[in-house]
Amino acid sequence: MTTITLIQGIRIFVASLLALALSMHGYKRKSLDTSGAAAAFIVGFISLGSSYRFGSLLLLFYYSSSKLTKLKEDIKAKYEDDYAVGGQRNWIQVFANSILAVGLCLYHILAIGEDSNLFFASSTPDFLSHLSSQISCMIVAHYAC
């Protein structure tokens, strides 16, 4: 049986607090409905709990997409019949924007474990370090899209 180290316990605690704070923030601002807030907590907890690097990417995506959603709302309202100002996202929309990255986070923590340094040269120290770097790039690419 695997025991949780102090560092892992702290990361789980921090992930829980940040995921709860972010999901409640989205719910209070009415950008998430109840199911969306629950899904956001799951996404945040897994991303932050698996790696601060992956959690930081999620936070950057969340912040930038929230700001871009509000950009030029008046123009969007003119062209979209069903446009709702600050429309609430539900669990389907939350998972649609994050399920691939969350799956990669889970795979990383289960198959590789702790974060490792990023290696992009052909002379990487070992297979797992190389795989960890590839997964990190996939998560960045997912949120960039």
ABEGO torsion letter per residue (X at the ends): XBBBBAAAAAAAAAAAAAAAAAAAAAAAAGABBAAAAAAAAAAAAAAAAABAAAAAAAAAAAAAAAAAAABGAAAAAAABAABBBGBBBBAAAAAAAAAAAAAAAAAAAAAAEBBBBBBABAABABAAAAAAAAAAAAAAAAAAX
